[in-house]
Each structure stands twice: as C-alpha cells, then as structure tokens.
Amino acid sequence: MGTQDRPQTSEQELAAFETATQDLVGLALSSVEQLEVSLPQFRLLLTLQRRGRSTSSDCAKALGVGNSSITRLADRLHASGHLARGSDPAHRSVVTLELTAAGRQVVQQVTERRRQNLKAALDLLEPAERAACAAALEKLHHVAGHSIPRPNSTHLPL
C-alpha cells in the first residue's frame, strides 16, 4: 500500500501526537530545571558533549544561532568552569570550545534525571503498550528523519 492509498491522519490522531510532543518536551525541559546553567547554556554543553572539542562557529551552526550568541554563552560557561576555551594552532583566530569535568557532570546529571523521569512515566504503562509505543516512535523517527524536509539536517540538542 503506497502512501497515497493510506487514509489521511485524523484530527484526533494529530492532537494526540501534539500532546505527546508537548509532554516529551516538557519532560526534557524539566530535567534542566534547578541547575546552575540555563537551557541555552545546557544546549551548548550537550552539543560539546556529543561533538567533542569544536569551534565556536561549528557550535553556532549546530544550535542554529549566531556566533555572537555562542560567544555570550561560552563567556558565562567559561566563567563558571563548565567549558574551556582554546585556539587552533594552525588558525589562531579560531576559538575552540571543550567541556570541562564540571560541564560533563552537568550533562550527565540532566541525562540521568531525564531518563529517570521518562522511566517513571513508562513504568505506568503495560508492557505491551510500552512496546507498541516504542515501535511506533521508532517508525516515526525513521520516516520523520528521512521523508520530511527540514531546514536543519540534525536534531537540535535539548
């Protein structure tokens, strides 16, 4: 059965997925509450954790923000000891950013808190419901990642 033969998504189905999206984003946002860093700062830390040592320009592209925004975030995170600045020996004007131990600890704390909160919610479902949700989300991830044009080709860290 081709995609043209499939029935369109109903308003009820769309509303259910919108609600689920809001719930999951809310869970992600709540995992960074009560930290010593802001959400934008955490997003930069997460980007550096995933990418490793990177230029500030590469971080700006990854986050979809301007270079000046990265500079301000990096200033605060450097002052608080969460990231280290460096330079490229071949290009002294290029600023590099890298997580410190404190920065890695913040990313780890948020990741653990997020996983605990998500697990607590998932544990309330029956095993068959959990399995069905996981299968549907894996499929949605596959089709959304490959079939829907997006201005940014990567997922923004949250």
Sequence and secondary structure as in RCSB ss.txt:
>XXXX:A:sequence
MGTQDRPQTSEQELAAFETATQDLVGLALSSVEQLEVSLPQFRLLLTLQRRGRSTSSDCAKALGVGNSSITRLAD
RLHASGHLARGSDPAHRSVVTLELTAAGRQVVQQVTERRRQNLKAALDLLEPAERAACAAALEKLHHVAGHSIPR
PNSTHLPL
>XXXX:A:secstr
  TTTS    HHHHHHHHHHHHHHHHHHHHTTTTSSS HHHHHHHHHHHHH SEEHHHHHHHHT  HHHHHHHHH
HHHHTTSEEEEEETTEEEEEEEEE HHHHHHHHHHHHHHHHHHHHHHTTS HHHHHHHHHHHHHHHHHHHHHS  
SSSS    
